[in-house]
Amino acid sequence: QVQLVESGGGLVEAGGSLRLSCVASGSIFRFNSMGWYRQPPGKERELVAGINSSGALIDYKDSVKGRFTISRDNAKNTVYLQMNSLKPEDTAVYYCNRRHSPFASWGQGTRVTVSA
């Protein structure tokens, strides 16, 4: 069973930056497209960014394009999300999982709070 551990969240002022990390257990990581998801307070979880297994194909939710950058290090079983120019509407719990057909088991997520 794959375990996903997210970290790097915190409280930041609008315009600030954070870098999230997600470490995945197991050797299948390098073969899977991965995604960062977020769940804002009182809302459904949504996909924010995705990256294929090689890192060559990337997609973003429109509202984060130009501000967020997803990357991965297959040697470290880690996927990253660099978030710049943060806005209050980016406030959410952030999770990583497979980009397509997410694993049933999600990590605990990492909370990002952006103050105005």
WORA-V450026 format. One record per residue. OMEGA is omega in whole degrees, -180 to 180 (999 if undefined). Layout:
BEGIN
OMEGA
OMEGA
END
This chain:
BEGIN
-179
173
-178
-178
-179
177
174
179
179
178
-178
177
176
-177
-178
-176
172
174
179
177
176
177
-180
177
174
-175
-177
-176
-172
-178
-174
166
-178
-180
169
179
174
177
177
-180
177
-177
179
175
-178
177
-179
-177
178
180
-178
-171
-178
-177
-176
-178
-175
174
-176
168
-174
-173
-180
-180
-180
180
-178
176
177
177
-179
175
-175
178
-179
-178
-172
173
-175
171
175
-177
179
178
-176
-179
178
-180
173
179
-176
166
-176
-179
169
177
176
-179
179
-179
-180
174
-180
-178
178
173
-179
-179
176
-173
175
178
-179
-180
-178
999
END
